[in-house]
Amino acid sequence: MTLKNILHIGLLSALVVSCASDPLDVKIDNITIKTKFINLDSAFFKSSPSKLISNHHLFQNTIKDIYSYELGYCLKIGEISDTAFTRSIYQFTHDKGIIKLENGIQEKFKDLDTRKQIILGGLKHLKYHFPAGKIPENIVFMNTLFQSNAFCTEREIGIGIERYLGKEDDIVKELPAEPFYDWIKEGMDEKYMERDAICSWIITHYVPETDGTLAENIIKWGKIIYLTEAAFPSFDKNIIIRYSKEDYDWAIKNELSFWKYLVNEKMLFKNNDLEKANLLKDAPFTIGLPEKSPDRFGQFLGWQMVRHYMKKTKITLEELIKIPYNNILQEYEIED
């Protein structure tokens, strides 16, 4: 065999290895976590009066923060005596509207075992990349009365399961047009449940908050979404960013135009709360862009910036969290 042929084969082998070395394609078989699942919604509806009080005391100790959130913020019950608690839960579970909502939840989510395994898989991926990272002790399925998709405390993730019934569900259709706009109902899709749970945990415990410029916030969100992708490397990319397939395709096609818009308008280093909200927060579309654009285009751009940076540098996710935003900004480039 000639030297030329040897070099040619070596080059092909290197290319194959390079293409296969996806830093997010990792093995989690040997990773164990001790996260437990609690169905708070089921506990309210299926417990006898004595068991209800027993669970009440148990939850006050084991999932104190998320339980207080559910009783106080969602159900508006708060800290009350056992007798008053029993009466309040009885009224809640016997309300006709709540019964209809509960029937919808039970019909839609008869078996949560598969979803639990997907969430655990996401947490194991996080544990792989962050061996010392915080992992939730409990994940709590709950009926938040449409207050929250996912809510995190120091030790728990609460999942508002009714927020994933889907826009065609009768209860969802009956929700008032304000504040439950059509675009909000559109997002009440079960395919986002596991993604939302882990993303909320990442926001709360992994990526530091910033009050800085638009560029800093774009990169912060880029890190959040990239870590979410690391937790679910096999998920479709549009699920990771919480877009429809059509919105994701639109974003890919218009990434360069959006980047030029930010540069030409000298927006990147501004510290304007309204502009940050327009480009980063949930909305029917991204303010300042065409109405057919998806919302949170700043998050999408930040994610692409971080993905580009990770491909060039090959650093770990633990290192990524500490990288200054300007380093990532300076490495970003997109061709016409």
C-alpha positions, 0 to 999 in steps of 0.5 A: 500500500502506498503512503498516499493511500495510507494517508488517505485512509487515515484522513477518512478515519479521522473524519469518521471519529470527528463526526462521531465525537458529539460531546452530548452523545454520552453513556449514562447507564452507570449513573444513578440518582435518587430522585423520587416522584410524588403525584400530589394531584392524585393524593388529593383526589384519591385519599380518604380523609384520614389518609389526606391528613396523614399525607398533609403532615408528610408533605409539610415535612418532605416537600415543604416548599413546593407544597406551600406553593401549591396550597398557597399560590395555586389553590389559595388555601395557605397554612390552616388547621387540619380541619380547615384543610380537610374542608378546603380540599373537599370543596376543591375536589368536589367542585364541578369545574375541578372534577371536569379538569381532573377527569381530563388529567386522568384521561390524558395522563393515565400512566406517567411511568414513561415520562418519569423515565425520560425525566430521570434520563435527563437528570442522569445526563446532567449528572454525567456533565456535572458530577457535583451538580444539584439534582432534585430530591423530588419531582411533584406532579400537581394541578396548579390551576394553570398557574405554572408549567414547572416550578423549582425550589431548592430540592424539588421540581413541581410540574403543573400537569394540567398545563399539558392537556393540549389546546384541543382539550375542552377545559383549555378551550374554555379558559378565558381569552385573557390572560390565556391567549391563543399562543399560550394555549398553543404551547400547552403541549405534552411534548414539552413536559419533560423539557420544561421540567429539566430546563426550569431546574437548569435555570434555577440551579445551573446558570447564574442570573445576570442583570447585564447587557442584552448580549450577556442575557442572550449568552446566558439563555444560550447556555441554558438551552444548550444544557437542556439539549445536553440533558435530552440529546436525542430530542428534536431540536425544535422541542429543545427550544420549545418551537414548532417545527415550522418556527424552528425552520424559520429561525434557522433560515433567519439567524443571519438576518437577526444577527445583522439586525442586532449589530446594525441597530447597535443593540447588543451592548444596551442594557434596556429591560424592555428590549431584553424582554422583547427578544427573550421572553414568551410572546406571540412573536419576537417584538421588532421582527415580523409577526410570523417570527417565533418568540424568544429569538434572542434565546435561539440566537444565544443557543446557536452561539453557544453551539458554535463555540462548543464545536470550536473549543471542545470544552466541558459543560462545567467549563462552559458555565464559567466562560465569559459571555464576550468570549462566546460572542467573539467566536460567533460567525455565520456565513451569508 
